[in-house]
């Protein structure tokens, strides 16, 4: 996207106003593939009203190319990861440079930032690709091995985001904890996070997509004592049964995870622990699933997402025997999420009567209730805080006294200004 903006392209909010539409796809889940195809087909209809070119990028291009061409012949070009740097050249084929208007979303200097999130929070992608070989995943096949971005480049980007009003940075990668091993010969995620803490304007730094084997003692200590690094970590575990972890080709076993959780939970700070689980993976028995249920009940994760296994063409798991019937997958998912809903509500009860920091996202109008997120809530995937208070603006960080706790959301009123304001 930055390449297009430096090429004097202008981003528009409505695809109907665009001359070139670029759709980024996800191929990891069946539901994501279906959503991607639906979006592409909707965009293809714009060809009838003046759209000059429709490009498709992302994981589906690498693994579902034939399906895309068969189902949506209106697509003008499928762009794989290796071709991203040529996107300006492809745009010029359909939209000569003389027709391209003035650039949009340009900040002072040479830095270009295409804001696809509200101004107060942003994602900071620190690496591309993955060195793990999980049997359910084709990311290493499509995106290649881990390629970290230089630390100084990331800190400079964060500095620019801070100047633009960003208060929260969410650090992301396919595996964020392995950051730096390719550039520096060792894991440097903790060094990066400490560097980001020195950026003016940024108040919250949140770590997502940590691989459990790389949650080091050094990282655990930073989560406990960081000034801006939040006491929050997202560690997708995928399962608890050693039988399933072996089939999934995960590098952890239950004992390893138990040790990691104990270290995170015993460091003197109330750390929010988020994870993700897969149910219905080929070979998952009822005993395996009951093991997972007991594991979740025992560890009481603050945040837990789950999805049913979806076969991925080209993955080692695609041809595994003992497929789990779809109705069994759905029933297990429902049981797991029902359990987690009870756990989430119980965990949220600890905030009752407390004053917690909340980042305002939607200040509402007049007497409407404002909406924000606590330090325990990542954007777009976790819960929200509904709050009452005067003169609020998006991006404010305020103290909120919690009056009611639900399974996923909290309710309260502004009790004061944050120490960060």
N, C-alpha and C positions, 0 to 999 in steps of 0.2 A: 504493500500500500504506500509506503514512504517513497518508493521508486516512482510511482505514478504521480504523487504530489510534487516531487521535484521535477517532474516532466511537464509541469504546468497543467495537470489535470485538476479538475474541481470536483470534490465529492458532493453528492446531492442526497437528501434524506429519503426521497421517494424514487424507487426504481423506475416509475413511469416517466420521470423527468430525465432519466439517464440516456446517453447514447451508447455507452458500453456498460454492461453489467458483468461483474465478476462474482461468482458464487463459490465460497469455500465449503467443502463437504467434509463430513465425518463418516468413516466406514467402520467404526469400532463396534457399534450395536446395530441390530436389525432395525430398531425404531429410529435410530439416527440416520441410517441409510434411507429409510422410507421418507423421513422428513426432508432430507436433502433432495431426493428425487421430486418430491412434491413442490419444493421451492424452485427447482430448475424448470419444471413444467409450467409453473405459474409465470416465471420470467420469460419463458419461450413465447407465451401469448403476446408479449409486448412487441414481438417482431412485426405484428400486424399493425402497430400504431407508431412505428418509427424507430424502434430499437435497431441500432446498426450492428451490434455484435454481442454475443453471449459467450463468456468464457467460464469454464469450470475448473477449479483447482482442488487441492486437498487429497485426503486419503482415498476417496473413491476413485480418483483418477488412476492411482497406482494399482488398485486391486479390483476395480469393477468397471474398467474402461469399456469393455464390449457391451456391458449392460447399459451404460450411459448412452453410448452411441445408438444402440438399438431402440431404447425407450424415448430418447429426446434427440432426434436427428437435427433439430434446430440449433444445437450447440455448435458454435463456430470453431472453438478450439478447446482441447483438454490440455491443461498445463500442469505438468508434474513438478515435483520439488526442484529438480535440477534446472528447470526452465524459468524459475521465478524471476531471475535477473533479466530475462528477455521480454518481460511483460510490456515494457514501453514500445519495443519493436513490434510486438503483436498488435498493440493498440493503434500504432501508426498505419498498419495495413488497412484498418477500417475507418480510422479517424485521422486524417493527415494533420501534422503539427499545426498548420495554419488555422485549422478549425478549433484547436484546443484553446479554451479560455484561460483567464488568469488563474494562478494557483490558489488553492484553498487550504485552510488549516495550517498556515505557515506561522511560525514563531520567529522572533528576532534571531539573527545569525544563520547558521547553516542547518540548524536542527529542525526537522520536520516531524510533527506528531499528529497522526490521524486519530482523533479522539472518538473511539467507538463506545466509550463509557462516559458517565457523567463526569464533570470536572473534578469532583472531590475524591474519586478513587480511580485507580488504574491497575492494570496487570503489567508486570515486568517479566517478560520472558527471557530467561537467562541462558538457555541452551536449547538445542534442537537434537532430536534423535535419542536413542537409548541403547545401552550396552547389555541389557538383560534379555533373556530368551524365554519369557513366559509363553507357555504353549497356546494360550488363548489369543495372543496378540501378534499383529504383523507390523507394528510400528518400526522395529529395527529394519525390517525388510523394505518398507516404503521410505522411511525417513533417514535410514542409515544409523551409524553409531553416534554416540554422544559428541556434539560439537558445541563447546561452551563459548559464549561471547566474552571478550576481554573485560576484566573487572573495571578498568578505568572507563570503558565505554558505557557500561551499565550504570555506574555511579554518575556519570555525566548526564545520561538520559534521565535518571531519577532527579538530578538537580534541576533540569529543565522542567520536569513535571511539577516539582515543588514551586517553581516560579510561576507556573500556570494555575496554581491553586489546588493541586492535588494534596490531600491530607493522608490518604492511605495507599500503600503499595502492596499488591499481592504478588509475591514471587512465585513464578510458575515455570515448569519444564516437564518433560516426560518423566524425568527423575531429577528433582531439584537437589537432592542431597549429594549426588555424585558430581556436582558442579566443579569444574576446574581440573579434574583429573587428566583430561586430554591436553590442556594448555600448560598446566603447572606441575604435573606429575603427582599430584595429591589432591584430595578433596579440600575445597576452599570455600564451601558454602558459609561456614561461620565467619570467615574473613570478609566475605562479601556482605553479609548481613551487618557486621560491625561497621563496614564502610558506609553502608546505606544509612546507618544511624546518625552519621555526621552530616547528612544532607538537610539544609535549612528548608523549612516549610512542611516537611514530611513528619507526621505525628505517629502513624501506625504502620508497622511493617509485618506482614502476615506470610507465613511459609506454607505453601501448598505442595502436594504431590511428593512427599518424602518417602523414599524406599526404606523399609524397616531395618535392613542390615546396615544402613549408613547413618542411622540416628546415633551419633557419637556422644560420648560424655561431654565433649566440648560444646556440641550443639545443645544438649540438654541443659547445660549450665547457662548458656546464653538465653534460652527460653525462660529460665528461672530468674535471671537477673538483668535482662535487657531493658534499656530505657525506652526504646521505641519498638523493638522487636516484641510482638505480642506473645503472651503465654498461650499460644494456639499452635497446633501442628496437625496437618492432615497427612495421615499415614495409611494409604490403602493396603489392607491386609489380605483381602480376597477370600480367605477362609481360615479356619482354625484347625481342622483335621489334618494331621500329617499325611494321611492317605491322599487327601485332595491337594494339599500343597505340593506333594511329589508329582501328581498328575499334571498340575498347573506349571510345573517346573519353576516354582518359587524357590528362592535361596534361603528362606527362613523355615523354621519348624516351630511348633507351639512353644517349646521351652524358650527359644530365642525371643519370641514376642512377649512372653510373660516377663522376662528380665527387662526388656525395653520399657514396657508399660510401668513396671515397678519403679524404674529410675525416673521416668517422667512424672509419676504421681507422688514421688517422695522427695522432691527437690525443694519443698517449702513454699511453692507458689501454686495457686489454683490454675493448673494448665487445662485448657480445653482440648480434648482429644477427639479428632474426627477420623473416621475410617470408612472404607467401602468394602462390601462383600458381594461375591457372586454366588447365586444359588442355582442348582440344576445343572452344574457342570457334568459332562459325561463321566459316568462312574460314581456319581454322588449317591450313596445309599441313605436310607432313612437314619441309620446310625451316624453317618457323617453329618447329616443335617442336625440331628439332635445334639451332636457334639458342638456344632456351631451355635445353636440356641443357648446351650449351657455356658459356652464361652462368652457370649454377648451378655447374658444375664449376670455372669460373674464380674465382668470388667466394667459394665455400665458406661459405655461410651457416651460422651456428651452429644456427639453428632454421628449419625451413621446413615449412609446411603447404601442401597442395594439394588441389584438388577439381576434379571434372569440371564443365564448364559445364552449368547447368540453366536452360532457358528460363523467363523471368519474364514473365507476362502484364502488358502495359502498358509494358514496357521497350522502348527503341528497338531493342534487339538481337533482340527476339522474332521479328521477321519477316525477319531477315537471311537471305540465301541461303547455299548451300554449307555446310549443316549437316554436322557430323562424326558419322559413325556411332557408336552407343553402344559397340560393341566396340572401335573405334579409340580412343575416349576412355579406356576402361578400360585398354587396353594402354599408352597413353602415360602415364597416371597411375602405373601399376605401374613403368614404366621410370624415371620421375622420382623416385619415392619410394625405389626401390632405390638409385639414385645418391645420394640425400640420406642414406640410412641409412649408407652408406660414409663420407660426408663427416662426418656427425654423430659417428660413432665415432672418426674421426681427430681431429676437433676436441676431443672429450672427453679424448683421450689427454694433452692438455697439462696436465690437472689432476692427473695421477698424481704422487704424492709431495708434493703441495702441501697446505697448510692453508688451507681455504676456509671462509667463513661459511655456515652452514646454518640455516634456520628450521625448527624441529621442528614437524611437523604431527600425527604419530601416534607417541606415545612407546613404544607397544607395552606388553606386560605381562611382568613377570618377566625372562626371558632373551630375549624376542623382540626381533628387530631393529626399531629405530625407523625412521620414514620422515620425510624432510624435503625441503626444496628449497633449492637454492643461489641466489645472486643472478642466475644465468644461466637460471633456470627460473621462468616465470610459472605461476600456479596453473591447473590443469585442462587446460592445453594443452602444457606442456613436460615434461621428464623429472623424475626424483626422485633423491634421495640416500638410500640405505639405510645406516644408521649404527648403531654399537654404542656404548653409553655409559651410565653410572649416573645415576639420579635425573633423568631427562629429563621435561619437561612440554611440552605443546603450546604453542607461542608462544615457547619458548626460542630464542635465537640463539647457536649454539655454533661453535667452530672444529672442523673435521673434517679429518683427514688422509686423503686419497684413496688407496685401495689397489688399486681395480679400476675400469676405465672400460669401459662398454658403449656401444652405439649411442645410447641415450637416457638411461640411468641411470648413477649413480656409486655406489660402495661404499666405506665407510671407517669410522674410529673417531674418537670425540671426543678431541681433543688439547688442548682448553683452552676457557676462556670467551671469548666474543667481546668486542671492545672496546665493543660496544653494550650489554652486559649490566650 
